[in-house]
Amino acid sequence: MKAISGKAFAKLLEKNGWTLRRTKGSHHIYVRQGNPVRISVPIHGNNPLKIGLLKHLMKVAGIDESEL
């Protein structure tokens, strides 16, 4: 799996219909219309997200690995 940064994942979420609801510190909270789930993306510069967290966020957001 390709490692990507929190910034890049946030852009991917926005491309897939998620909107930024609020920011608390370095965590950006994304929501989607009609979906009760919130996604919290840690954005720490250009540091890559850990693989386990990335897989979890992708599963919750419904994003396939081929979209990375």
Number of C-alpha atoms within 10 A of each C-alpha: 9 9 14 16 18 23 19 15 21 22 12 15 23 14 10 13 12 20 16 16 12 12 13 9 8 13 15 18 18 21 20 18 9 6 9 7 12 15 21 18 22 22 19 13 10 11 13 18 20 12 13 9 12 19 16 12 17 18 12 11 20 11 15 10 11 7 7 13
